[in-house]
Every structure is written in C-alpha cells, then in structure tokens.
Amino acid sequence: MEASRCIRESLNSVAALRAEAAGSPPLASALHDVKKTQARRFTQTYADLLASPTYVGCATFFLEELYSERDYSARDAQFAKVASVIELSFPAPVITLALTLAQLHEVTEQLDMAMARAWLQTSAAAPGQRYATSWATVGQPDQRQWQLETVLGIGSELSRVTRKKGLRLMLKVMRRPAELAGLGALQQFLESGFDHFSTLTHTPGATESFLATIQERESEWLRSMFAPVSAGG
C-alpha cells in the first residue's frame, strides 16, 4: 500500500496549504491571482494548440486540470478517498500515473503558495511584472525543471496507457458506481485524460509533436525567467 500512502500524504499536504490560504484572505487572493496569471500565460503561449482540431482536447485538458485557477478540493478529496482502491484495482502503470499526478499537484501547490507569499511583498502594479518579480523571488529552478519533466512524463504515460482498450472499458463500467459513491469529479478527470490522449494517438506522430511543443516552449520560458537571476549571480 506504499503508493496509496504516498498519494494520501501528497494530497494531505495540498489540503494543509489550502487551509493556510483559507485562513488569510490576502494570501488567498494572491494565490488566486498567481494561478489566474499562470493560466492566462498558458492560454497565450499555446493559443495555436488550443485552436487546433488535433490538439485542442489535450491542450484544454492540461490547461484545465494542471494550470487552471479552479478549485480542485472536491476532486482531491475523492482521489484521497479511493487511493487504496486504485492500488488494489488498477494495473501498475495506472497506479504509477496516479501517484505521479498527486506528487505533481503537491509540488505545484507548494510553488504557487510560495509565489503568493512573494506576490504580497511586491508593489508592482501590473500582474505580469508582479508575477515575474514573485517568480525571481521564489527561484527553485530544480523544482521547476522537475515540474516540466513530470508534466511531459504524465502526457507520455497517458498516451501509452490509453492504447490499452481494457482500461477505457473499465472506466466506462465504473462511471455509474463512481457517481453513486460521490466520486463524479474524479471519474470525470480520469475519463477526460484518457479520452483526449486516446484521440491524439489516432494521428501518427501527434502525441510526440504535442509534447515536444510543450517541452520547447516551457524550456524557453524557464530560461527567460531564470536568466536575470543567473546574470545577477
């Protein structure tokens, strides 16, 4: 039950960060602004993918499930509730994917919270400048690189597991029981990820092109954001 324990620990860490923000309206507002600015940047950076009939599904999935300012507390609570069931019921690749998603979520929330604290300390008026200043204050290049590599790994793994028709059938069978058990948000997340990446695999080379585009643009973004810090050092 090692994977389920790690999933619960990651999600408990996220819940603690949410509780901290809930106890401080200024911090909660700053956290929302950070996430909103990030989502806007993603939408602008990947406008071409979001407008592409081939890539819009996966690009939207990444935006809404990984980079959005949405409140994921309901989904996370459901995820933690069934962590042990996932380990007992699903094959190893899906268990690994679930664990990686939980760990990515934890690191992302930790970085966003650090950004929110820095956001409160800067007087820059424009959100873009305030975001850049907060980013430079937080730093953490290794964590940012891990975040990018993990997102790419999740995309690659989703592409691989969606080729297993039995898993999609299993998700379809689980739909009604999941709704009755109050796990609708988690079910929607799983089905959305599977369906979007399954559609992408129908076009030869599309998955590789999609992930390569993200790697190239996000790597350039990291270089541009950390360049001033490196130059100053």
N, C-alpha and C positions, 0 to 999 in steps of 0.2 A: 504493500500500500504506500510505497515511497512517493510515487507520482501524485496520488491524491492528497497526501500530506503537504507536499510542496505547493500544489495548486491552492489549497486552503490557506497556507501561510502567505502566499503572494497576494491573494485576494483579501486576507485579513489586514495586510499592510496597506492595501489600497483603501480599505474601509476606514482605517485609522487616519489616513491623510484626508479623506472626505470629512470625517468628524472634526478634524482640526480646522478645516476651511469653514465648516458649518458654524463653528463657534466664533468666527471672526468675519463679520460682513465685509470689511475692507479686503481681507485676504480672499474671500470667496469671489468678490467682484474682480479682483486682479487675476485670479485663476481663470475665471470665465473669459476675461479679455485676452489672456495669453492663448487659450485654446481657440478663441474666435480668430485671432490674428494668424495662428498656425493654419487653421482651416482655410482662411482666405488665401494664404500663401500657396497652399496645396492646390486650391482651385485655379489660381492664376498660372502656376507652374505647369499644371497638367491639363490646361484648357483644351489642348488638341486631343488628348486621350479621352476626356470627358465628352467630347463632341464626335468621337469616332464610333461608328456602329459596332466595330470589332472590340474595342477596348472599354467602352463606356461602363459596362457591367462591373468589371474588375476594378476600374478606377473609382467608381462610385462606392464599391464595397470597401476599398482601402480608405477612402475619404470618410465615409460614414461610420465605419467600425473601428478605425485606428486613429484618425486625425480630427475627428469632429469634437465640437464643444458639447455634444449630447451628454445627458446624464446616463451612465451605464450601471448605476447601482442595482437596478432590478435584475439585469442580466447577470451581473457579477454574483448576486445573492443566489440566483438559480444555479449558476455554474458551481459555486462552492457547495451547494446542497447536494449536487449529483456527482461530485468529484470521484467518490468511491465507486459509484455505479459505472462511470466512464471507464475506470480501470478494470472493472470486472466484465464489462460488456463489449468493449471495443478492442480491436486488434492493436498491436504495439504502435504502428505508425500514427494512428489517431490519438492514442494516449500521449505520445511524444508531442504531437501538434497541440493538444490541449494544454500541456504543461508549458510549452514554449509561448503560447499565447498569454497565459497567465503571468509568466515572467516578464514578457514584453510589456504587458499592461502595468505591472508594478514599476518597472524602470521608467516608463513613460510618465506615470503619475508622479514619481519622485522628482523627475526633471522638471515637469510642469509646475510642481509646487515650489521648487527652488526658484524657478523663473518668476512665479507670482510674488514671492518674497522680495526678489530683486526689483520687480516691477514697481512695488510700493516705495522703493527707495530712490527711484529716478524721477526727475522732474520734467523729462522730455514730454512734450505735448502730443506729438504725432505718434500714433500707435506703432508704426513701423520702426521709428527711431527708438522708441521706448523698448520695443521687443529686441532690437539689436543690442541695445545697452544691457538689457537684462541677460541676454544670451552670453555676452562677453563677461559679465559678472559671474555667471554660473560656471562657464567653461565646461569641464568634463568631456574633453574630446574622445577619450576612450569609450565612455558610456554612449556618446552619440554615434560613434562608429559601430559599436555593438548593436545599437538600436537599428541602424540601417541594415546591417548584415542579417539581423534576426528577421526583419520585415521581408527581406529578399528570400530568406530561407523558408519562411512561412508560405510565401507565394509559390515557391518551387515545390514545397511539400503538398500544398493544396492541389496543385496541378497534377502531382503524381497520384495522390490518393483518390482524386475524382475519377480516375480511369478505372477504378475498381467498382463495377456496377453493383456489386452486392452491398456496398456501403451506402450508396444512394437509396437503394431499396429499403435498407434498414432504417434510414432516416425517415422515409415516407411512412413506414409502418409505425414509427414512434410518434408521428405528428399528433394524433388524437390523444394518446395517453399522456403526452407531454402537456397538451393544453389542459387536460383534466387535472393534471398534477400541479398546475400553476407554473409551468416551465415554458410558456409560449415564447418569451423573449429569447431564451437560449436556443430553442428549436429554430426560430426564425434566423438567428445568427448562423447556425450550422448549415441550414439549408441554403441560405443566401451565398455563403462562401463556396459551398460545393457546386451550386448551380452556375455561378458566374465563371468559376475556373473551369468547370466542365465544358461550358460553351466555348471558352477560349481555346481549349485543346482541340476543338474541331477544325481550327485553321492551323495548318502546319507552320511552325515557327513563331506563332503569335505569342505564346507564353514567354518564350525566350526574348522576343523583342520587347514585350511589355516590361519584364523585369530588368532588362538591360537599360531601358529608358529611365526607369526609376533609379537604378544604380548610378548612371551617368549624371543625372540632374541633381540627385541628392548629394553625391560626392562633390560636385561643383559647389553646391550650396554650403556644404561643410567647409570646404576650402575657403570660400569667400567670407564666411562668418568667423573663422578662426585666424584668417590672415592678419588682421590688425593685432590680435593677441600675440601671434608669433613674431611679427615685426617689432612689437614693443619689447619682446623678450630678447 
